[in-house]
Amino acid sequence: MTASSHDVVIMGGGLAGLTLAMQLKGRFPDLTILVIERHRHPVPLAAHKVGESTVEIAAHYFAHTLGLREHLERDHIHKFGFRFFFSDGKDDLANVTESGVRRVFPTPSYQLDRGVLENYLAEEALRRGIELRGGAVVRSFQIIQGDAPHTLRYADADGEHEAQARWLIDASGRAGLIRRKFDFTRDNGHHANAVWFRMEGRMDIDGWCNDADWQSRCVPPERWRSTNHMCGPGYWLWLIPLSSGAHSVGIVADAAMHPIEGMRTFDKAMQWMHKHQPLVARDLEKRRDGLLDFAFLRNYSYTTTRMFSADRWALTGEAGAFLDPFYSPGSDFIAIANTYITMLVGHDLAGEPVAPWARLYERLFFSFYENTLEMYRGQYPLFGDPEVMPIKVVWDYAYYWGVLCQLMFQNRLGDAALFAALGPELETARELNIAMQAFFRRWHAVSRQRNAGVMLDQGELDWFHQMNNGLHDELSHDDLVERLRTNVALLQSLAGGIVARAAEDDPDLADGVTPVPTPGPALFTRVA
């Protein structure tokens, strides 16, 4: 048995583990880092991951924090934003409501081919001086309290090995080695399932409708580059293009409304799609022989009681907590957790006590997690509502861009002074988001669900476009405080405007609502 000693050992060499290793090595070049991964690289281009889309935080993290912009631009697809079709049971996209953008927003995001990305990350990690052991299985590990190193044993093709680590990181995905060993896993109250697969060849959603007006609504006419959401009551179906030439298709559904038993094989999923999304099913029938893989996952969302410890261990990625693939927050929360871990290692290297920082960062991480969870928990029944859902998407993104993105883009995730100065405003934003998610459920209960054949262009909302455009602004501490206060005030005004909009149809919706309904930032023109 061989023995080795390292500053950091990361159990898991997928997306979370490799990006953490690269972030740590970039910040602290002298660190010795060992990544232990059970798969051998190169990994297959398989559908073992839930979703491939990135949004603004993850795109910023990959491109700027990790320095991967050239790879993203060369080997992946520029995303044409999120796009929503309220098409349950419909076969004519020109006659259903579409919500998205006519022109791509300024801040870039990408459709990632996860196999391509993870193989590149493994190669890049080696180039940057990180030790990666592929085809290795963790046999056991022991977390030591105090200052002594942690120990673990693992096996690979070269035999049995023992390693010591000052920092031990769990990036083992759903295996959750530390989370399961110490029984940290908790039900978060959001119960949904997913099936997904890759189909050879590109799905030409732009050719699914011959209506000239519909085809000309996007510039360029490339809806296929979007993360296309085909929405219905209790579910959404994703269509995501991959740079390898395949298309990723997934069905994500409320467990009670669309049980997994009705879609857990490809044939059953096809039957389900023929009923709920006939256009997608019709396209897939033509290419059945191109099915590359198929997977399903029950009850994919969960949380954990711990993320970071003063005893120099931490969780990241799905080894810790997972929310939902809708809005693609998985890579965002990898970026957030990895950034907190990197800061904790920095405090340790500087000889500072880790405990107060671990408590603060863990509390902040869970606050971000819980605030985002509110967008999903109990909300799937309204996903097919063509009146409520486009407004909810605008609200959810205004909240995301206006608060969390600001902290990440300005590198202030751990700025204790900033959080102290903005405590009341951030609490107001949190309470407002909770109230608005409840309001969307109330609105949906009485919604007329008018589904006109129009496009609701998010880019025509000037304030919304400007919020996206300003994400890369470089702000001083005072400027950031002012922007966050301005954004919280905008959210308050937006909430009032949404309530006022809903009350046009049902005045009772405004009863007892805080804030009092008032005109707010521009929303989509109501469709008769």
HUPE-V531521 format. One record per residue. N is the residue number from 0. RES is the residue in one small letter. SS is DSSP state (@ for helix, = for strand, . for the rest). PSI is psi in degrees with one decimal (999 if undefined). D_LAST is the distance of its C-alpha to the last C-alpha in Angstrom with 1 decimal. Layout:
N;RES;SS;PSI;D_LAST  N;RES;SS;PSI;D_LAST
This chain:
0;m;.;129.1;73.8  1;t;=;156.9;72.8  2;a;=;145.5;71.8  3;s;=;162.7;69.7  4;s;=;139.5;68.3  5;h;=;154.5;65.0  6;d;=;-41.2;63.1  7;v;=;130.5;59.9  8;v;=;128.5;59.4  9;i;=;119.3;55.9  10;m;=;98.6;55.5  11;g;.;121.4;52.9  12;g;.;39.8;52.4  13;g;.;-152.4;48.7  14;l;@;-47.6;46.0  15;a;@;-47.0;46.6  16;g;@;-42.8;50.4  17;l;@;-40.5;50.8  18;t;@;-36.3;48.4  19;l;@;-45.1;50.2  20;a;@;-42.3;53.6  21;m;@;-38.1;52.5  22;q;@;-43.3;51.1  23;l;@;-43.7;54.3  24;k;@;-35.3;56.5  25;g;@;-35.9;54.8  26;r;@;-35.3;55.1  27;f;.;84.7;58.7  28;p;.;-24.4;60.4  29;d;.;-4.0;63.6  30;l;.;140.8;62.0  31;t;.;121.9;63.2  32;i;=;129.3;60.2  33;l;=;127.6;60.5  34;v;=;126.5;57.4  35;i;=;118.9;58.1  36;e;.;131.7;55.7  37;r;.;-27.6;56.2  38;h;.;151.4;54.8  39;r;.;144.6;56.7  40;h;.;143.8;55.2  41;p;.;141.1;53.8  42;v;.;154.7;51.3  43;p;.;154.6;49.6  44;l;.;79.2;46.1  45;a;.;168.5;44.8  46;a;.;38.1;41.7  47;h;.;0.2;43.3  48;k;.;148.0;40.8  49;v;.;98.3;37.4  50;g;.;152.3;35.2  51;e;.;-1.9;36.2  52;s;=;145.2;33.4  53;t;.;152.5;34.3  54;v;.;-168.9;32.3  55;e;@;-41.5;33.5  56;i;@;-49.5;36.3  57;a;@;-42.1;37.9  58;a;@;-41.8;37.6  59;h;@;-42.6;39.3  60;y;@;-49.9;42.0  61;f;@;-46.7;42.9  62;a;@;-44.2;42.9  63;h;@;-49.1;44.5  64;t;@;-43.6;46.2  65;l;.;-9.3;47.8  66;g;.;36.8;48.0  67;l;.;16.5;46.3  68;r;@;-42.7;44.1  69;e;@;-41.9;46.2  70;h;@;-43.5;45.9  71;l;@;-44.5;42.2  72;e;@;-34.4;41.7  73;r;@;-40.2;44.2  74;d;@;4.3;43.7  75;h;.;-178.6;40.1  76;i;=;131.2;36.6  77;h;=;124.4;34.5  78;k;.;139.4;31.2  79;f;.;46.2;27.9  80;g;.;-178.7;26.3  81;f;=;142.8;24.4  82;r;=;137.0;21.6  83;f;=;129.5;19.4  84;f;=;129.3;18.0  85;f;.;77.4;16.3  86;s;.;21.5;18.3  87;d;.;121.4;20.2  88;g;.;6.3;21.6  89;k;.;152.4;19.8  90;d;.;21.5;21.8  91;d;.;98.9;19.4  92;l;@;-22.9;18.3  93;a;@;-18.0;16.4  94;n;@;22.7;13.8  95;v;.;160.3;13.4  96;t;.;132.1;12.2  97;e;=;131.8;15.2  98;s;=;128.0;16.1  99;g;=;-144.2;19.4  100;v;.;144.2;21.0  101;r;.;-37.3;21.5  102;r;.;144.0;25.0  103;v;.;143.9;27.2  104;f;.;160.1;27.7  105;p;.;-39.4;31.2  106;t;.;120.7;32.7  107;p;.;152.3;33.8  108;s;.;170.2;33.6  109;y;=;153.7;35.0  110;q;=;115.4;34.9  111;l;.;135.9;38.4  112;d;.;104.7;40.6  113;r;@;-38.9;42.3  114;g;@;-44.1;45.5  115;v;@;-45.5;45.9  116;l;@;-47.5;45.3  117;e;@;-34.1;47.6  118;n;@;-39.1;50.4  119;y;@;-42.0;50.1  120;l;@;-40.4;50.2  121;a;@;-44.4;53.4  122;e;@;-42.4;55.1  123;e;@;-35.9;54.1  124;a;@;-43.2;55.3  125;l;@;-41.6;58.7  126;r;@;-30.6;58.8  127;r;.;7.7;58.2  128;g;.;21.9;61.1  129;i;.;135.2;59.4  130;e;=;125.2;61.3  131;l;=;120.8;59.2  132;r;=;104.4;60.7  133;g;.;160.8;58.8  134;g;.;32.0;59.5  135;a;.;142.3;60.6  136;v;=;128.2;60.1  137;v;=;121.5;60.5  138;r;=;-42.3;63.2  139;s;=;160.6;63.2  140;f;=;154.7;62.7  141;q;=;122.0;64.0  142;i;.;125.9;62.3  143;i;.;128.0;65.0  144;q;.;152.6;64.6  145;g;.;-151.6;66.3  146;d;.;-6.6;67.4  147;a;.;152.6;68.7  148;p;.;151.2;66.7  149;h;=;158.7;64.5  150;t;=;149.4;65.9  151;l;=;157.9;64.4  152;r;=;139.2;65.8  153;y;=;160.9;64.1  154;a;=;141.9;65.3  155;d;=;-166.5;64.7  156;a;.;-20.4;66.6  157;d;.;-0.7;69.4  158;g;=;-156.4;70.0  159;e;=;144.3;69.5  160;h;=;150.0;68.8  161;e;=;135.1;68.7  162;a;=;145.7;66.8  163;q;=;146.5;66.8  164;a;=;129.9;63.8  165;r;=;-41.7;63.5  166;w;=;131.0;59.7  167;l;=;121.7;58.3  168;i;=;132.6;54.6  169;d;=;109.4;52.7  170;a;.;37.2;50.2  171;s;.;12.5;50.8  172;g;@;-146.6;47.2  173;r;@;-13.9;46.5  174;a;@;-33.7;50.2  175;g;.;59.8;50.2  176;l;@;-49.3;53.9  177;i;@;-43.1;54.3  178;r;@;-43.2;51.3  179;r;@;-37.0;52.6  180;k;@;-37.7;56.3  181;f;.;13.5;55.6  182;d;.;48.8;52.9  183;f;.;-16.0;50.2  184;t;=;137.2;47.2  185;r;=;146.8;44.8  186;d;.;130.1;41.7  187;n;.;5.5;38.7  188;g;.;2.3;36.5  189;h;.;109.7;34.1  190;h;.;107.3;34.8  191;a;=;160.2;33.4  192;n;=;165.6;35.0  193;a;=;143.5;34.7  194;v;=;147.9;35.9  195;w;=;156.0;36.2  196;f;=;163.9;38.0  197;r;=;138.5;38.7  198;m;=;131.4;38.4  199;e;.;136.5;40.6  200;g;.;156.9;38.9  201;r;.;135.8;35.6  202;m;.;121.7;32.3  203;d;.;74.1;30.5  204;i;@;-28.7;26.8  205;d;@;-19.8;26.2  206;g;@;4.2;27.7  207;w;.;-10.0;25.6  208;c;.;130.1;23.1  209;n;.;-0.2;24.3  210;d;.;121.2;21.1  211;a;@;-38.6;22.5  212;d;@;-43.7;19.3  213;w;@;-43.0;18.8  214;q;@;-29.1;22.5  215;s;.;0.0;22.5  216;r;.;-23.1;19.9  217;c;.;139.2;22.8  218;v;.;109.9;25.9  219;p;.;166.6;28.3  220;p;.;69.8;26.6  221;e;.;59.1;28.1  222;r;@;-26.4;25.6  223;w;@;-24.7;28.7  224;r;@;-12.8;30.1  225;s;.;162.1;27.3  226;t;=;100.3;27.6  227;n;=;125.8;24.9  228;h;=;116.4;23.5  229;m;=;109.8;22.3  230;c;=;146.7;20.7  231;g;=;173.0;20.7  232;p;.;117.9;21.5  233;g;.;5.3;24.8  234;y;=;168.0;25.5  235;w;=;150.5;25.0  236;l;=;129.5;26.9  237;w;=;149.6;28.2  238;l;=;113.2;29.3  239;i;=;122.3;31.7  240;p;=;146.6;34.0  241;l;.;146.8;37.6  242;s;.;-20.7;40.1  243;s;.;-7.0;42.6  244;g;.;-8.6;40.4  245;a;.;171.1;39.1  246;h;=;134.7;35.6  247;s;=;133.4;35.0  248;v;=;133.7;32.8  249;g;=;147.2;32.3  250;i;=;124.9;30.6  251;v;=;126.2;30.3  252;a;=;148.3;29.6  253;d;=;130.9;29.9  254;a;.;-32.4;33.4  255;a;.;-34.2;32.6  256;m;.;-32.8;29.4  257;h;.;83.3;30.8  258;p;.;146.5;34.6  259;i;@;-25.3;36.5  260;e;@;-23.9;38.7  261;g;@;3.5;36.0  262;m;.;17.2;35.9  263;r;.;-0.5;39.2  264;t;.;165.2;40.6  265;f;@;-41.7;39.2  266;d;@;-41.9;39.2  267;k;@;-39.3;37.4  268;a;@;-38.4;34.8  269;m;@;-42.4;34.3  270;q;@;-43.2;33.8  271;w;@;-42.6;31.2  272;m;@;-35.4;29.4  273;h;@;-33.7;29.5  274;k;@;-45.5;27.6  275;h;@;-34.9;25.1  276;q;.;73.8;24.9  277;p;@;-30.4;26.3  278;l;@;-42.1;25.9  279;v;@;-44.9;28.0  280;a;@;-40.7;30.5  281;r;@;-42.0;30.8  282;d;@;-43.3;31.7  283;l;@;-32.8;34.1  284;e;@;-32.5;35.9  285;k;.;-17.7;37.0  286;r;.;27.7;38.8  287;r;@;-37.7;40.1  288;d;@;-12.1;43.6  289;g;@;10.8;42.3  290;l;=;123.6;41.7  291;l;=;-33.0;43.5  292;d;=;167.2;43.3  293;f;=;139.1;41.4  294;a;=;157.9;41.3  295;f;=;158.7;39.7  296;l;=;124.3;39.9  297;r;.;143.1;39.6  298;n;.;58.8;38.5  299;y;.;-16.5;38.4  300;s;.;134.6;37.6  301;y;=;168.4;40.4  302;t;=;-179.3;42.1  303;t;=;154.1;45.6  304;t;.;-17.3;47.7  305;r;.;148.3;49.4  306;m;.;-42.7;48.7  307;f;=;143.5;51.5  308;s;.;145.9;55.0  309;a;.;-16.3;57.9  310;d;.;15.6;60.1  311;r;.;45.4;58.7  312;w;=;159.5;56.4  313;a;=;161.5;52.6  314;l;=;149.1;49.7  315;t;.;156.3;47.1  316;g;@;-149.4;44.3  317;e;@;-8.3;43.8  318;a;@;-20.8;47.4  319;g;.;-82.1;45.8  320;a;.;153.6;42.2  321;f;=;137.3;39.1  322;l;.;-78.7;35.5  323;d;.;147.6;33.0  324;p;.;-15.9;32.2  325;f;.;132.2;28.5  326;y;.;1.5;28.4  327;s;.;53.9;32.0  328;p;.;-4.2;33.9  329;g;@;-49.9;37.2  330;s;@;-29.4;38.8  331;d;@;-47.1;37.5  332;f;@;-22.9;39.5  333;i;@;-47.7;42.5  334;a;@;-42.0;42.5  335;i;@;-49.7;42.4  336;a;@;-44.6;45.1  337;n;@;-37.2;47.3  338;t;@;-41.5;47.1  339;y;@;-40.5;48.2  340;i;@;-42.5;51.0  341;t;@;-41.0;52.2  342;m;@;-38.0;52.4  343;l;@;-43.1;54.3  344;v;@;-38.1;56.8  345;g;@;-43.1;57.2  346;h;@;-41.1;58.1  347;d;@;-44.6;60.6  348;l;@;-30.3;62.1  349;a;.;0.6;62.5  350;g;.;16.0;64.5  351;e;.;152.3;61.9  352;p;.;131.8;61.2  353;v;.;-28.5;58.3  354;a;@;-50.9;57.5  355;p;@;-34.7;55.6  356;w;@;-39.6;53.4  357;a;@;-40.5;52.8  358;r;@;-44.1;51.6  359;l;@;-48.5;49.3  360;y;@;-36.8;47.8  361;e;@;-42.3;47.3  362;r;@;-41.7;45.6  363;l;@;-43.9;43.3  364;f;@;-47.7;42.5  365;f;@;-31.0;41.6  366;s;@;-41.8;39.4  367;f;@;-41.2;37.4  368;y;@;-49.6;37.3  369;e;@;-39.4;36.2  370;n;@;-38.1;33.5  371;t;@;-37.0;32.1  372;l;@;-32.3;32.6  373;e;.;-26.0;30.2  374;m;.;-18.1;27.3  375;y;.;-43.6;28.4  376;r;.;118.0;30.2  377;g;.;4.7;28.1  378;q;.;-15.3;24.9  379;y;@;-32.6;25.0  380;p;@;-28.0;23.1  381;l;@;3.3;19.9  382;f;.;-22.8;20.3  383;g;.;7.0;18.1  384;d;.;110.2;15.1  385;p;.;-8.7;12.4  386;e;.;-44.0;10.8  387;v;@;-42.7;14.2  388;m;@;-42.7;16.5  389;p;@;-33.3;15.4  390;i;@;-40.0;15.8  391;k;@;-41.0;19.1  392;v;@;-43.4;20.3  393;v;@;-44.2;20.0  394;w;@;-49.8;21.8  395;d;@;-39.9;24.4  396;y;@;-36.0;25.2  397;a;@;-39.5;25.5  398;y;@;-44.1;27.9  399;y;@;-51.6;29.8  400;w;@;-36.6;30.1  401;g;@;-24.8;30.7  402;v;@;-71.1;33.5  403;l;@;-43.8;35.1  404;c;@;-37.1;34.9  405;q;@;-42.9;36.5  406;l;@;-39.6;39.4  407;m;@;-46.9;40.0  408;f;@;-29.3;39.6  409;q;.;8.4;42.0  410;n;.;44.9;44.5  411;r;.;23.0;44.4  412;l;.;-28.2;43.8  413;g;.;17.3;47.2  414;d;.;91.8;47.4  415;a;@;-38.4;48.6  416;a;@;-39.3;48.9  417;l;@;-44.5;45.3  418;f;@;-34.8;44.0  419;a;@;-42.1;46.3  420;a;@;-32.1;45.1  421;l;.;13.5;41.4  422;g;@;-51.9;41.8  423;p;@;-40.8;39.8  424;e;@;-41.8;36.9  425;l;@;-34.7;36.8  426;e;@;-38.6;37.0  427;t;@;-44.4;34.1  428;a;@;-41.8;32.0  429;r;@;-49.7;33.2  430;e;@;-36.0;32.4  431;l;@;-41.6;29.0  432;n;@;-43.3;28.1  433;i;@;-45.2;29.3  434;a;@;-40.4;27.3  435;m;@;-35.8;24.0  436;q;@;-38.9;24.6  437;a;@;-38.5;25.2  438;f;@;-39.8;22.1  439;f;@;-36.4;19.9  440;r;@;-41.9;21.6  441;r;@;-43.8;20.9  442;w;@;-44.6;17.2  443;h;@;-36.1;17.1  444;a;@;-25.0;19.0  445;v;@;4.4;16.2  446;s;.;144.6;13.1  447;r;.;-13.2;10.6  448;q;.;45.0;10.9  449;r;.;129.5;7.7  450;n;.;67.7;9.5  451;a;.;154.4;7.9  452;g;.;71.9;11.0  453;v;.;163.7;10.8  454;m;=;126.2;13.5  455;l;=;103.9;13.3  456;d;=;109.4;16.7  457;q;@;-28.1;18.7  458;g;@;-19.0;21.1  459;e;@;-11.2;19.0  460;l;.;98.3;19.4  461;d;@;-43.2;22.8  462;w;@;-34.6;24.2  463;f;@;-44.0;23.5  464;h;@;-43.7;25.2  465;q;@;-35.9;28.0  466;m;@;-42.7;28.6  467;n;@;-43.1;29.1  468;n;@;-27.8;31.2  469;g;.;4.1;33.5  470;l;.;-32.0;34.6  471;h;.;6.6;37.8  472;d;.;140.7;38.9  473;e;.;117.1;42.4  474;l;.;141.1;42.5  475;s;.;172.2;45.5  476;h;@;-48.9;45.7  477;d;@;-39.0;44.7  478;d;@;-38.8;41.8  479;l;@;-42.5;40.5  480;v;@;-45.3;40.8  481;e;@;-41.5;38.9  482;r;@;-43.5;36.1  483;l;@;-39.8;35.7  484;r;@;-40.6;35.6  485;t;@;-41.7;33.0  486;n;@;-38.0;30.9  487;v;@;-40.3;31.2  488;a;@;-39.8;30.2  489;l;@;-40.9;27.2  490;l;@;-39.5;26.3  491;q;@;-44.6;26.8  492;s;@;-40.3;24.4  493;l;@;-42.0;21.8  494;a;@;-44.7;22.2  495;g;@;-40.6;21.6  496;g;@;-37.5;18.5  497;i;@;-44.3;17.1  498;v;@;-42.2;18.1  499;a;@;-39.4;16.6  500;r;@;-47.9;13.2  501;a;@;-36.7;13.6  502;a;@;-13.3;15.0  503;e;.;-33.4;12.1  504;d;.;-36.0;11.2  505;d;.;94.6;14.9  506;p;@;-25.5;17.5  507;d;@;-22.6;20.2  508;l;@;-24.0;19.3  509;a;@;-10.7;20.8  510;d;.;127.0;24.1  511;g;.;14.6;27.1  512;v;.;134.8;25.3  513;t;.;125.0;27.3  514;p;.;158.5;26.5  515;v;.;134.3;25.1  516;p;.;126.3;21.4  517;t;.;159.8;21.5  518;p;.;135.6;19.6  519;g;.;-160.2;20.6  520;p;.;155.1;20.5  521;a;.;138.3;17.5  522;l;.;175.7;14.8  523;f;.;145.6;12.1  524;t;.;131.7;9.4  525;r;.;136.9;6.4  526;v;.;125.9;3.8  527;a;.;999;0.0
